[in-house]
Amino acid sequence: MDLLNTLVDKGLRRELPTREEALAVLATSDDDLLDVVAAAGKVRRRWFGRRVKLNYLVNLKSGLCPEDCSYCSQRLGSKADILKYTWLKPDDASRAAAAGLAGGAKRVCLVASGRGPTDRDVDRVSETIRAIKDQNEGVEVCACLGLLSDGQAERLRAAGADAYNHNLNTSESTYGDITTTHTYADRVDTVNKAHAAGLSACSGLIAGMGESDEDLVDVVYSLRALDPDSVPVNFLIPVEGTPLAAEWNLTPQRCLRILAMVRFVCPDIEVRIAGGREVHLRTMQPLALHLANSIFLGDYLTTEGQAGKDDLEMIADAGFEVEGSDQVTLPEHRARAGAGCGPHAGGADSGAPQDGGRGSHGSGGCGSHADGGVCAATTPPAAPASPAEPRTDLVALRHRGAGTDLAPNA
């Protein structure tokens, strides 16, 4: 049986692929790309149908972060011309959230730059959570505030938070290359704290930072071991003024292969396309909906996304439907296991994209058979794709919405 048939069968059974199989997906050629998308699409539709969950970001506190995450425009020493402001008041945050909810979002992700929240910060965010929930019936709220101290996840849960996001970002072996002010283990600890408090855990990655295929597979397997409800996949936005501004390593085809690999490894977990989809997938964004079942609506933390109206039209034109607030995101077996983690019992989390914050801690191939299948081992790897040409014209810093007097994009 060829690689793709094997992966589909495993995905339908929720069986973990081998590392070699996951690497083989990343190594497929562009000639086989549509076969890869079609195969991963079968797994996506088995567990999530044709629904697309919409999520909306509210950046509660922007810039001035003391951490040195190389990908982040809010990092210590960043020269990026981003918005900088301190904590939004609860009513201002609630109004910002309402714009996204009016556009069709069912989940609001509240993000704040910084190493992690103080107890006073948790009080602020708790007040904001209550304000949003009081004014928007049935809304799901995710917090993304950085490294958590003991007891803070429980306090957020008591305030009404449904979920907590904290991304691993890259493999443990390369983590020190992108950040020195905290460790990979710190991030794992925070995800575990969220789990233990009964919050729906969300944790994802950033692709395009110069990592190898092995690094990508390592971090996705580590994520699967953490068993989050949601895995956001960010594609690095190389923002001028950050150390990774010159890292233009992604092509649309590479992004699709990464999403397919994540879907095969995490078949029944919400896979969200997060920061960078407009910059790197570009006109191939609709194909990615066959792999991921969740996206962010409108703008990101410090960069602009495409118009919210265009997001909705893209979903409809591709033959998908926006997931309603009355629908449960996760498959029944996962929703049951996560009972008590939000208004939709185990609903998946809204992973904050890399582009502007940590929250935060943020912001080769196989040959083709005659039948179109892809062989895992009988042919040598294809040559790696050429680095993408920089598309700096597609990177626009956000100067509207939260923290400004201008209307948000939703």
Disulfide bonds with the S-S distance in Angstrom:
none
